[in-house]
Structures are given as C-alpha cells and as structure tokens.
Amino acid sequence: MDGKQDIMELLRSVADGSVSPEDALNELKVSPFEDLGYAKVDFHRAVRQGAGEVIYGAGKTPEQISGILAAMTRRGSHNIMVTRLDQDKRSRLDSSIDLEYHELARFGIANPAPIEKTGHIVVATGGTSDLPVAEEAALTAETLGSRVTRLYDVGVAGLHRLLSNVGELASARCVVAVAGMEGALASVVGGLVDCPVIAVPTSVGYGANFGGLAALLSMLNSCASGVSVVNIDNGFGAGYLANRINKMESAR
C-alpha cells in the first residue's frame, strides 16, 4: 500500500464485508517495509509523512537503485523521486523502469503520473550557476503537488531584476532563495515578503566562498525575520519543506 488512501480503502472494504479482518491484518503486516538486504524499503512513509520514500542516488549503485525502484513499483508507487542521480548511473538503470530524468538537477521521477498542483511556491536564484540546486528544489516541490514559479538570475548584483517580480513574490506561500557567493539574496527576499523564506546556500563562488560556507554563514546571520536555512546545495530539503508549508496553508 502506497499511502493513507490505500489504508482507508482497505478499512472500507473490511467495513462493507468484501475483505475479512484477517486478510486486512495480513495486508497491513506485510506493508510497512521490505528488506532487500542492502535497503529496507519503507512503504509506510507516505502514511506517516504524507509523501513516499525518496531515493538518494549518490553512494548507491545502479543495481541498488533499480532494486529499490522495483520493490516500490511492485507496491504500486508512483512519482518516486531519485535525487543526485548522475547521467552515468541513470544510463545503467534497469531499462524496464519508467523514469523521467532531469539532467541539470540530477533528478529522476520513476513511474510518473499526473499530479494536481496547488498553492504557490517561488524558487529564486541569485545567478544562473545556482540553477542545478534550484531545479532540484523546484522539481521536488512540483512532484509533491505544489505549483512552482521560477525566478532565476535575480541576484543582488542587479536588484531591479528581483523587484520587477514583486507580484509573484507577494502571492507566494513560501519562497526558496538559492544563492552562492555571499548569499545576500535570502535577506533581500526576506525583507520583501510576509511568508516563510527557505534559504539555500550553494557552493558557487571563488576561493574565499569556502565551498558555500560563506553563503551559509551569511544566511544564518540574516537580519530579515522569517528566514530559515538548509544545508549547502540541499535543494531537495528546501523543496520538501516548502511543499509542507504550502500544503499547510492550503489546508486552512
């Protein structure tokens, strides 16, 4: 079973007598996870957290990724996200896997299915070099069911570019601000909007940027209220959190 809706359908089947309590119990017993030896695939993630398990591709072999995807596919999972999936690994996955691949973000969506997108998230970047991280955030939020507006290359070196999109920023339920160098974009955005801002420092920058540490420290020390910070280059984490904030607003 892939989520809360599946369990509700099972319980309704018990209620109407089409499934016995014993058969329902057996179904629930085998549902929580499957042990593949190298991975314990969590099938109840969607029940607990509202979204299925996400596969982190870095550090896994193509065979391991394929095995996890096969196990999830057998349980009827759709829109399975695979992050940090480089082109070489993607080309070596089981050819039977239906995978939508986004090379810039190193992001795969297995068993893609139509998604109703709600609410509004803005993903903004300081520069074009931040796009791989920003696209990871945007694709994550979209795959989870959020409507996303992309505002790319609107950094503080040309502030008029950001200010020309104040309308989009004002209508957002959450803004993801992705920037390297000194990471100033997050503070500027934080001073313009009344919604949460998720700052994503990137490793873009010259030597004293220290692989994103300078941007991370700038964002952590933001003088704008309502700005939170995820780890360096963690577009997935930002997109996932932005979707939760967006869905909480939708539920009100």
Helices and strands as residue ranges (DSSP letters): H 4-15, H 21-30, E 33-35, E 40-42, H 45-49, E 55-56, H 62-74, E 80-83, H 87-91, E 99-102, E 107-110, E 118-125, G 128-130, H 131-143, E 146-151, G 156-158, H 159-163, H 166-170, E 174-179, H 185-190, E 197-201, G 207-212, H 213-220, E 227-229, H 235-250
